[in-house]
Amino acid sequence: MRKGIHPAYDYVVFRDTSCGATFRIRSTCTSKQTIVWDDGNTYPVIDLDVSSASHPFYTGEQRRVSAEGRVARFQQRFGSVSRRSSDAK
C-alpha cells in the first residue's frame, strides 16, 4: 500500500444520543468533540441518532411512530369521510 494516502484508522467513541450507550471501536471517522473513556484516554466522539442499543430490530421493542397523530392531522386537513359523503347527496 502507498504511504500517506490512507486515512488514519484509530479508536473512536460512538455515542447513541437516544439511549446514552457508548461504543469504542476503531474507525476512520474523525470529530472535533472528545470524550474521556474508562481507560483514562481521550478519544474523538461521534454522536449517532440510532445504534444497535436503541434500534427496535435489535432491542425487540416495538415503538409506534405516532400513527394516531398522523391520522388526526389527516382528518383535520381533509375532514372525515362520513362528512364528505353526506355533503355529496
DSSP file (Angstrom, degrees, kcal/mol; ACC not computed):
  #  RESIDUE AA STRUCTURE BP1 BP2  ACC     N-H-->O    O-->H-N    N-H-->O    O-->H-N    TCO  KAPPA ALPHA  PHI   PSI    X-CA   Y-CA   Z-CA
    1    1 A M              0   0    0      0, 0.0     2,-0.2     0, 0.0     5,-0.0   0.000 360.0 360.0 360.0 145.9    0.0    0.0    0.0
    2    2 A R    >   -     0   0    0      1,-0.1     3,-0.7     2,-0.0     4,-0.3  -0.504 360.0-119.9 -74.2 142.0    1.2    3.5   -0.7
    3    3 A K  T 3  S+     0   0    0      1,-0.2    -1,-0.1    -2,-0.2     0, 0.0  -0.567  87.0  18.6 -80.6 143.7    2.1    5.6    2.3
    4    4 A G  T 3  S+     0   0    0     -2,-0.2    -1,-0.2     2,-0.1    -2,-0.0   0.417 100.6  85.4  84.5  -0.8    0.3    8.8    3.1
    5    5 A I  S <  S+     0   0    0     -3,-0.7    -2,-0.1     2,-0.1    -1,-0.1   0.560  70.8  82.6-108.1  -9.0   -2.9    8.3    1.1
    6    6 A H  S    S-     0   0    0     -4,-0.3    -2,-0.1     1,-0.1     3,-0.1  -0.734  81.5-112.7 -98.7 143.2   -5.0    6.3    3.6
    7    7 A P        -     0   0    0      0, 0.0     2,-0.2     0, 0.0    -2,-0.1  -0.322  44.1 -89.2 -69.0 156.6   -7.0    7.9    6.4
    8    8 A A        -     0   0    0     20,-0.2     2,-0.8     1,-0.1    19,-0.0  -0.471  33.9-150.9 -68.3 132.2   -5.9    7.2   10.0
    9    9 A Y        +     0   0    0     -2,-0.2     2,-0.2    -3,-0.1    19,-0.2  -0.871  40.9 140.3-108.2  97.1   -7.5    4.1   11.4
   10   10 A D  E     -A   27   0A   0     17,-1.9    17,-2.9    -2,-0.8     2,-0.2  -0.747  56.2 -69.6-134.3 174.9   -7.8    4.8   15.1
   11   11 A Y  E     +A   26   0A   0     15,-0.3     2,-0.3    -2,-0.2    15,-0.3  -0.499  49.6 176.3 -72.6 137.0  -10.0    4.3   18.1
   12   12 A V  E     -A   25   0A   0     13,-3.2    13,-2.3    -2,-0.2     2,-0.5  -0.982  25.4-131.6-138.6 146.0  -13.2    6.4   18.1
   13   13 A V  E     -Ab  24  45A   0     31,-2.9    33,-2.6    -2,-0.3     2,-0.5  -0.896  15.8-158.7-102.2 125.5  -16.2    6.5   20.6
   14   14 A F  E     -Ab  23  46A   0      9,-3.2     9,-2.5    -2,-0.5     2,-0.5  -0.909   8.9-161.8-102.0 128.5  -19.7    6.4   19.1
   15   15 A R  E     -Ab  22  47A   0     31,-2.6    33,-3.2    -2,-0.5     2,-0.7  -0.950  13.0-142.1-117.3 124.6  -22.4    7.7   21.4
   16   16 A D  E  >  - b   0  48A   0      5,-3.2     4,-2.4    -2,-0.5     3,-0.4  -0.752  11.1-162.9 -82.9 114.6  -26.1    6.9   20.9
   17   17 A T  T  4 S+     0   0    0     31,-2.9    -1,-0.2    -2,-0.7    32,-0.1   0.704  82.8  59.6 -74.8 -19.1  -27.9   10.1   21.8
   18   18 A S  T  4 S+     0   0    0     30,-0.4    -1,-0.2    31,-0.4    31,-0.1   0.809 127.2   9.6 -81.1 -28.2  -31.3    8.4   22.1
   19   19 A C  T  4 S-     0   0    0     -3,-0.4    -2,-0.2     2,-0.1    -1,-0.1   0.504  96.7-117.7-127.7  -8.5  -30.3    6.0   24.9
   20   20 A G     <  +     0   0    0     -4,-2.4    -3,-0.1     1,-0.3     2,-0.1   0.505  58.3 150.4  86.9   3.8  -26.8    7.2   26.0
   21   21 A A        -     0   0    0     -5,-0.2    -5,-3.2    -6,-0.1     2,-0.4  -0.425  28.7-157.0 -70.8 145.5  -24.9    4.0   25.1
   22   22 A T  E     -A   15   0A   0     -7,-0.2     2,-0.4    -2,-0.1    -7,-0.2  -0.961   8.8-169.1-126.6 145.0  -21.3    4.4   24.1
   23   23 A F  E     -A   14   0A   0     -9,-2.5    -9,-3.2    -2,-0.4     2,-0.6  -0.998  10.1-154.0-132.8 133.2  -19.1    2.1   21.9
   24   24 A R  E     +A   13   0A   0     -2,-0.4     2,-0.3   -11,-0.2   -11,-0.2  -0.934  35.5 144.0-109.0 114.0  -15.3    2.4   21.5
   25   25 A I  E     -A   12   0A   0    -13,-2.3   -13,-3.2    -2,-0.6     2,-0.4  -0.886  52.3 -92.9-139.0 169.4  -14.2    0.9   18.2
   26   26 A R  E     +A   11   0A   0     -2,-0.3     2,-0.3   -15,-0.3   -15,-0.3  -0.706  55.2 148.9 -87.8 139.4  -11.6    1.5   15.5
   27   27 A S  E     -A   10   0A   0    -17,-2.9   -17,-1.9    -2,-0.4    -2,-0.0  -0.973  55.4-124.2-159.2 165.4  -12.7    3.7   12.6
   28   28 A T  S    S+     0   0    0     -2,-0.3   -20,-0.2   -19,-0.2     2,-0.1   0.442  77.1 112.2 -94.6  -2.8  -11.5    6.2   10.1
   29   29 A C        -     0   0    0    -19,-0.1     2,-0.3   -22,-0.1   -19,-0.2  -0.394  50.4-163.7 -68.5 147.0  -14.2    8.7   11.2
   30   30 A T        -     0   0    0     -2,-0.1     2,-0.3   -18,-0.1    -2,-0.1  -0.895  10.5-179.2-130.2 162.1  -13.0   11.8   13.0
   31   31 A S        -     0   0    0     -2,-0.3    15,-0.1     2,-0.1    -2,-0.0  -0.986  33.1-136.1-156.1 153.3  -14.5   14.5   15.1
   32   32 A K  S    S+     0   0    0     -2,-0.3     2,-0.2    12,-0.1    -1,-0.1   0.705  86.2  86.5 -83.9 -21.5  -13.5   17.7   16.9
   33   33 A Q        -     0   0    0     12,-0.3    12,-2.0    -3,-0.1     2,-0.3  -0.552  64.7-165.9 -77.0 144.4  -15.5   16.6   20.0
   34   34 A T  E     -C   44   0B   0     10,-0.3     2,-0.3    -2,-0.2    -2,-0.1  -0.883  10.8-166.1-129.4 162.3  -13.6   14.4   22.5
   35   35 A I  E     -C   43   0B   0      8,-2.5     8,-2.8    -2,-0.3     2,-0.6  -0.992  25.1-121.4-145.1 146.8  -14.5   12.2   25.5
   36   36 A V  E     -C   42   0B   0     -2,-0.3     6,-0.2     6,-0.2     2,-0.1  -0.829  34.5-149.9 -91.2 121.2  -12.5   10.6   28.2
   37   37 A W    >   -     0   0    0      4,-2.7     3,-2.1    -2,-0.6   -24,-0.0  -0.264  31.3 -92.5 -85.7 173.6  -13.0    6.8   28.1
   38   38 A D  T 3  S+     0   0    0      1,-0.3    -1,-0.1     2,-0.1    -2,-0.0   0.767 123.5  60.0 -59.3 -28.5  -12.9    4.4   31.0
   39   39 A D  T 3  S-     0   0    0      2,-0.1    -1,-0.3     1,-0.1     3,-0.1   0.471 118.3-109.4 -81.8   0.3   -9.2    3.7   30.5
   40   40 A G  S <  S+     0   0    0     -3,-2.1     2,-0.2     1,-0.3    -2,-0.1   0.321  79.3 123.3  92.1  -7.9   -8.4    7.4   31.0
   41   41 A N        -     0   0    0     -5,-0.1    -4,-2.7     1,-0.0     2,-0.5  -0.532  61.2-122.7 -86.2 154.9   -7.5    8.1   27.4
   42   42 A T  E     +C   36   0B   0     -6,-0.2    -6,-0.2    -2,-0.2    -1,-0.0  -0.850  33.6 177.8 -99.6 130.1   -9.2   10.8   25.3
   43   43 A Y  E     -C   35   0B   0     -8,-2.8    -8,-2.5    -2,-0.5   -31,-0.1  -0.919  35.7 -99.2-128.5 153.1  -10.9    9.8   22.1
   44   44 A P  E     -C   34   0B   0      0, 0.0   -31,-2.9     0, 0.0     2,-0.4  -0.467  40.4-145.4 -65.6 145.4  -12.9   11.6   19.4
   45   45 A V  E     -b   13   0A   0    -12,-2.0     2,-0.5   -33,-0.2   -12,-0.3  -0.951  12.3-165.4-120.4 137.0  -16.7   11.1   19.9
   46   46 A I  E     -b   14   0A   0    -33,-2.6   -31,-2.6    -2,-0.4     2,-0.3  -0.985  17.3-137.4-121.4 125.0  -19.3   10.8   17.2
   47   47 A D  E     -b   15   0A   0     -2,-0.5     2,-0.3   -33,-0.2   -31,-0.2  -0.656  19.2-166.5 -86.4 135.0  -23.0   11.2   18.1
   48   48 A L  E     -b   16   0A   0    -33,-3.2   -31,-2.9    -2,-0.3   -30,-0.4  -0.901  21.8-150.1-117.9 147.4  -25.5    8.8   16.5
   49   49 A D  S    S+     0   0    0     -2,-0.3   -31,-0.4     1,-0.3     2,-0.4   0.870  87.5  15.6 -79.0 -40.1  -29.3    9.0   16.4
   50   50 A V        +     0   0    0    -33,-0.1    -1,-0.3   -32,-0.1     2,-0.2  -0.996  67.7 161.3-137.9 138.7  -29.8    5.2   16.3
   51   51 A S    >>  -     0   0    0     -2,-0.4     4,-2.1    -3,-0.1     3,-1.2  -0.789  59.0 -81.7-139.2-174.3  -27.5    2.3   17.1
   52   52 A S  T 34 S+     0   0    0      1,-0.3     6,-0.0    -2,-0.2    -2,-0.0   0.718 125.4  62.1 -66.5 -18.7  -27.9   -1.4   17.9
   53   53 A A  T 34 S+     0   0    0      1,-0.1    -1,-0.3   -32,-0.1    -3,-0.0   0.709 119.1  22.6 -78.3 -19.8  -28.6   -0.3   21.5
   54   54 A S  T <4 S+     0   0    0     -3,-1.2    -2,-0.2   -33,-0.0    -1,-0.1   0.531  91.3 109.7-124.1  -9.7  -31.7    1.6   20.6
   55   55 A H    >X  -     0   0    0     -4,-2.1     4,-2.3     1,-0.1     3,-0.8  -0.521  66.8-133.5 -73.9 134.0  -32.9    0.2   17.3
   56   56 A P  H 3> S+     0   0    0      0, 0.0     4,-2.0     0, 0.0     5,-0.1   0.792 102.7  61.2 -58.6 -30.0  -36.2   -1.8   17.6
   57   57 A F  H 34 S+     0   0    0      1,-0.2    -5,-0.1     2,-0.2     5,-0.0   0.897 114.0  34.1 -64.0 -39.3  -34.9   -4.6   15.5
   58   58 A Y  H <4 S+     0   0    0     -3,-0.8    -1,-0.2    -7,-0.2    -6,-0.1   0.797 122.4  44.8 -86.8 -31.0  -32.0   -5.3   17.9
   59   59 A T  H  < S-     0   0    0     -4,-2.3    -2,-0.2     2,-0.2    -1,-0.1   0.721  96.8-132.8 -87.2 -21.2  -33.8   -4.5   21.2
   60   60 A G     <  +     0   0    0     -4,-2.0     2,-0.4     1,-0.3    -3,-0.1   0.462  63.8 128.2  82.7   0.5  -37.1   -6.3   20.4
   61   61 A E        -     0   0    0     -6,-0.2     2,-0.6    -5,-0.1    -1,-0.3  -0.744  51.5-144.2 -92.0 136.2  -39.2   -3.3   21.5
   62   62 A Q        -     0   0    0     -2,-0.4     2,-0.5    -3,-0.1    -5,-0.0  -0.879  14.9-168.0 -99.3 126.8  -41.8   -2.0   19.1
   63   63 A R        -     0   0    0     -2,-0.6     2,-0.3     2,-0.0    -2,-0.0  -0.951  17.7-132.6-113.6 132.6  -42.3    1.7   19.1
   64   64 A R        -     0   0    0     -2,-0.5     2,-0.9     1,-0.1    -2,-0.0  -0.642  11.2-137.8 -81.6 140.0  -45.2    3.3   17.4
   65   65 A V        -     0   0    0     -2,-0.3     5,-0.1     1,-0.1    -1,-0.1  -0.376  55.4 -87.5 -96.7  54.6  -44.4    6.2   15.2
   66   66 A S     >  +     0   0    0     -2,-0.9     4,-1.4     1,-0.1     3,-0.1   0.866  66.3 165.0  42.8  54.0  -47.3    8.3   16.4
   67   67 A A  H  > S+     0   0    0      1,-0.2     4,-2.4     2,-0.2     5,-0.2   0.841  73.2  60.0 -64.8 -32.6  -49.7    7.0   13.8
   68   68 A E  H  > S+     0   0    0      1,-0.2     4,-2.4     2,-0.2    -1,-0.2   0.899 103.0  51.3 -62.5 -38.9  -52.6    8.4   15.8
   69   69 A G  H  > S+     0   0    0      1,-0.2     4,-2.1     2,-0.2    -1,-0.2   0.869 109.0  50.6 -65.3 -36.7  -51.1   11.9   15.3
   70   70 A R  H  X S+     0   0    0     -4,-1.4     4,-2.4     2,-0.2    -2,-0.2   0.912 110.5  48.8 -67.3 -42.2  -50.8   11.3   11.6
   71   71 A V  H  X S+     0   0    0     -4,-2.4     4,-2.8     2,-0.2     5,-0.2   0.925 112.1  48.6 -63.5 -44.7  -54.5   10.2   11.4
   72   72 A A  H  X S+     0   0    0     -4,-2.4     4,-2.3     1,-0.2    -1,-0.2   0.903 111.8  49.3 -62.3 -40.9  -55.6   13.2   13.4
   73   73 A R  H  X S+     0   0    0     -4,-2.1     4,-2.0     2,-0.2    -1,-0.2   0.893 111.9  49.2 -66.0 -38.9  -53.6   15.6   11.2
   74   74 A F  H  X S+     0   0    0     -4,-2.4     4,-3.0     2,-0.2     5,-0.4   0.929 112.6  47.0 -64.4 -45.7  -55.0   14.0    8.1
   75   75 A Q  H  X S+     0   0    0     -4,-2.8     4,-2.2     1,-0.2    -2,-0.2   0.871 112.2  50.4 -66.1 -35.9  -58.6   14.3    9.3
   76   76 A Q  H  < S+     0   0    0     -4,-2.3    -1,-0.2    -5,-0.2    -2,-0.2   0.892 115.8  42.7 -66.9 -38.2  -58.0   17.8   10.4
   77   77 A R  H  < S+     0   0    0     -4,-2.0    -2,-0.2    -5,-0.2    -1,-0.2   0.912 133.4  16.8 -75.0 -43.6  -56.6   18.7    7.0
   78   78 A F  H  < S-     0   0    0     -4,-3.0    -3,-0.2     1,-0.2    -2,-0.2   0.498 101.6-125.8-112.4  -6.4  -59.1   16.8    4.8
   79   79 A G     <  -     0   0    0     -4,-2.2    -1,-0.2    -5,-0.4     2,-0.1   0.006  40.6 -57.3  80.1 167.5  -62.1   16.1    7.1
   80   80 A S     >  -     0   0    0      1,-0.1     4,-1.3    -4,-0.1     3,-0.1  -0.444  42.4-122.3 -82.9 159.8  -63.7   12.8    7.8
   81   81 A V  H  > S+     0   0    0      1,-0.2     4,-2.2     2,-0.2     5,-0.2   0.869 108.6  58.2 -69.0 -38.7  -65.1   10.6    5.0
   82   82 A S  H  > S+     0   0    0      1,-0.2     4,-1.5     2,-0.2    -1,-0.2   0.866 105.1  50.5 -63.5 -36.2  -68.6   10.5    6.5
   83   83 A R  H  > S+     0   0    0      1,-0.2     4,-1.3     2,-0.2    -1,-0.2   0.883 110.5  49.5 -68.3 -38.4  -68.9   14.3    6.4
   84   84 A R  H  X S+     0   0    0     -4,-1.3     4,-1.2     1,-0.2    -2,-0.2   0.889 108.7  52.0 -68.3 -39.9  -67.8   14.4    2.8
   85   85 A S  H  X S+     0   0    0     -4,-2.2     4,-0.7     1,-0.2    -1,-0.2   0.850 108.2  51.3 -69.2 -32.8  -70.3   11.6    1.7
   86   86 A S  H  < S+     0   0    0     -4,-1.5     3,-0.3     1,-0.2    -1,-0.2   0.817 108.2  52.6 -72.5 -29.6  -73.3   13.5    3.3
   87   87 A D  H  < S+     0   0    0     -4,-1.3    -1,-0.2     1,-0.2    -2,-0.2   0.789 102.0  60.3 -73.3 -27.5  -72.4   16.7    1.5
   88   88 A A  H  <        0   0    0     -4,-1.2    -1,-0.2     1,-0.2    -2,-0.2   0.741 360.0 360.0 -74.3 -23.2  -72.3   14.9   -1.8
   89   89 A K     <        0   0    0     -4,-0.7    -1,-0.2    -3,-0.3    -2,-0.1   0.461 360.0 360.0 -78.5 360.0  -76.0   13.8   -1.7
